[in-house]
Amino acid sequence: MKIFSLIIFASLFFHLPLSAQRITEGTAKSGDNEFVIKRSNNRLIVANKKNGLLKTSNEIPDELKKLGISSFLTYNQDEANQVLSIIKDDFKKRGKIIPSERPLGVFYVGKNGNILEMDFIISENSILTADDISAMEVALKKDYRFKTKEAKLGNAKYVIWNTVLRLDEIASK
């Protein structure tokens, strides 16, 4: 309780919203988004509380299981650069410095390439905030679409694509 009081005091004293604080295990809010944060070894899994796809049934076609997710969607250096460009523009728009980190982005991708949901896996000493996570999620869902071959997904609702978001390559140094 004392630590929580100290955090609130510090956020008031330094005029920082709680969402601008480092992410730690538990929950964190940013605007309308609330994130559940779970520890896994020395990493934190940050998931939007609104996410629910993992709780639904989702049968991936055998052909896709055999050939791999990359037979359904394209993600190469051009796509990675586009994702980083969207993130960089968002940080710039918010007047924030991009941290030199490499979080893992977990994308739940629908048939048409839309990002349906996202999770982030960050280091436990990450300086990313709940506001940063929320802003990246909103910007990528709005401005990025994976190139997909819809027919390959069959009756499945989504696939999961993981990629390292190399923020260190676009970080303000």
Wavefront OBJ file of the C-alpha trace (Angstrom):
o trace
v 0.000 0.000 0.000
v 2.868 2.371 0.795
v 4.422 1.819 -2.639
v 1.107 2.521 -4.384
v 0.694 5.736 -2.331
v 4.235 6.742 -3.239
v 3.535 6.188 -6.949
v 0.377 8.311 -6.772
v 2.251 11.020 -4.857
v 5.101 10.965 -7.381
v 2.688 11.131 -10.317
v 0.964 14.166 -8.765
v 4.240 15.820 -7.777
v 5.805 15.378 -11.198
v 2.469 15.952 -13.008
v 2.654 12.555 -14.717
v -0.476 10.534 -15.296
v -0.323 6.999 -13.885
v -0.304 5.668 -17.457
v 3.034 7.439 -17.987
v 4.596 5.261 -15.331
v 6.614 2.155 -16.154
v 4.547 -0.921 -16.831
v 4.598 -3.484 -14.060
v 2.716 -6.701 -13.368
v -0.990 -6.148 -12.702
v -3.111 -3.708 -14.693
v -2.520 -0.335 -16.328
v -4.942 2.130 -17.897
v -4.575 4.461 -20.836
v -7.664 6.385 -21.863
v -10.406 3.856 -22.653
v -7.950 0.954 -22.692
v -7.032 -1.190 -19.727
v -4.177 -3.654 -20.003
v -3.580 -6.841 -18.074
v 0.135 -7.366 -17.477
v 1.494 -10.800 -16.605
v 5.083 -11.748 -15.858
v 6.760 -14.536 -17.801
v 10.403 -15.000 -16.782
v 12.006 -11.569 -17.216
v 9.357 -10.361 -19.679
v 5.926 -8.766 -19.302
v 2.985 -9.778 -21.475
v 0.759 -6.744 -22.031
v -2.734 -7.566 -23.303
v -5.694 -5.262 -23.813
v -8.482 -6.328 -21.460
v -10.909 -6.008 -24.414
v -9.116 -8.844 -26.252
v -11.155 -12.019 -26.468
v -10.158 -13.899 -29.601
v -8.127 -16.508 -27.743
v -11.319 -17.552 -25.957
v -13.104 -18.337 -29.252
v -12.738 -21.495 -31.294
v -10.522 -21.019 -34.307
v -9.677 -24.028 -36.459
v -6.716 -23.347 -38.743
v -6.954 -25.338 -42.019
v -4.592 -28.328 -42.286
v -2.955 -26.873 -45.408
v -2.108 -23.692 -43.525
v -0.777 -25.704 -40.575
v 1.412 -27.661 -42.970
v 2.653 -24.703 -45.051
v 2.909 -22.200 -42.211
v 1.356 -18.807 -41.543
v 3.698 -17.120 -44.041
v 1.744 -18.892 -46.813
v -1.267 -16.785 -45.722
v 0.355 -13.415 -45.092
v 3.365 -11.517 -46.330
v 5.694 -9.866 -43.847
v 9.099 -8.873 -45.137
v 11.465 -5.931 -44.641
v 9.154 -3.554 -46.543
v 6.249 -4.415 -44.249
v 8.467 -4.151 -41.164
v 9.585 -0.693 -42.319
v 5.963 0.360 -42.848
v 5.048 -0.769 -39.318
v 8.027 1.142 -37.881
v 7.093 4.229 -39.891
v 3.570 4.182 -38.412
v 5.000 3.811 -34.902
v 7.561 6.586 -35.488
v 4.874 8.967 -36.780
v 2.725 8.224 -33.739
v 5.538 8.904 -31.256
v 6.417 12.111 -33.135
v 2.770 13.247 -33.124
v 2.599 12.655 -29.369
v 5.910 14.493 -28.832
v 7.479 11.405 -27.271
v 10.984 10.015 -27.601
v 11.072 6.523 -29.067
v 12.764 4.145 -26.655
v 15.642 2.043 -27.961
v 13.885 -1.274 -27.338
v 12.686 -4.367 -29.174
v 9.238 -5.374 -27.908
v 7.533 -8.360 -29.479
v 4.284 -7.544 -31.250
v 1.691 -10.325 -31.237
v -0.802 -9.643 -34.021
v -4.174 -11.382 -34.354
v -4.752 -11.013 -38.113
v -8.125 -11.485 -39.829
v -8.786 -12.773 -43.363
v -8.547 -9.382 -44.997
v -5.287 -8.535 -43.222
v -6.814 -6.284 -40.568
v -5.271 -6.373 -37.125
v -8.098 -7.583 -34.913
v -6.209 -7.555 -31.615
v -2.662 -7.098 -30.367
v -0.528 -8.086 -27.416
v 2.952 -6.855 -26.609
v 5.758 -8.660 -24.853
v 8.235 -6.249 -23.310
v 11.254 -6.560 -21.063
v 10.539 -6.086 -17.370
v 12.764 -2.982 -17.380
v 11.082 -1.452 -20.442
v 10.458 2.275 -20.384
v 7.380 1.894 -22.585
v 4.248 3.160 -20.836
v 0.604 2.110 -21.039
v 0.063 5.240 -23.161
v 2.800 4.090 -25.569
v 1.340 0.589 -25.848
v -2.176 1.928 -26.345
v -1.048 4.454 -28.960
v 0.947 1.853 -30.914
v -2.019 -0.535 -30.856
v -4.478 2.124 -32.035
v -2.151 3.458 -34.769
v -1.277 0.025 -36.152
v -4.896 -1.178 -36.137
v -5.911 1.981 -37.982
v -3.063 2.359 -40.468
v -1.608 -1.068 -41.155
v -3.052 -4.025 -43.024
v -1.182 -7.256 -43.674
v -1.061 -8.536 -47.244
v -2.998 -11.818 -47.160
v -4.335 -14.624 -49.306
v -7.848 -14.778 -47.841
v -8.755 -18.184 -49.280
v -5.890 -19.827 -47.360
v -7.543 -19.030 -44.022
v -10.641 -21.134 -44.759
v -13.163 -20.884 -41.920
v -10.614 -19.670 -39.384
v -11.281 -16.234 -37.912
v -7.650 -15.218 -37.483
v -4.009 -16.252 -37.349
v -1.407 -15.126 -34.862
v 1.716 -13.445 -36.240
v 4.613 -12.514 -33.946
v 7.308 -10.069 -34.916
v 9.956 -8.055 -33.135
v 9.222 -4.334 -33.331
v 12.732 -2.931 -33.734
v 12.123 0.434 -32.127
v 15.869 0.757 -31.616
v 16.195 1.263 -35.395
v 13.962 4.362 -35.299
v 14.762 5.562 -31.783
v 15.558 9.190 -31.241
v 19.199 9.200 -30.320
l 1 2 3 4 5 6 7 8 9 10 11 12 13 14 15 16 17 18 19 20 21 22 23 24 25 26 27 28 29 30 31 32 33 34 35 36 37 38 39 40 41 42 43 44 45 46 47 48 49 50 51 52 53 54 55 56 57 58 59 60 61 62 63 64 65 66 67 68 69 70 71 72 73 74 75 76 77 78 79 80 81 82 83 84 85 86 87 88 89 90 91 92 93 94 95 96 97 98 99 100 101 102 103 104 105 106 107 108 109 110 111 112 113 114 115 116 117 118 119 120 121 122 123 124 125 126 127 128 129 130 131 132 133 134 135 136 137 138 139 140 141 142 143 144 145 146 147 148 149 150 151 152 153 154 155 156 157 158 159 160 161 162 163 164 165 166 167 168 169 170 171 172 173
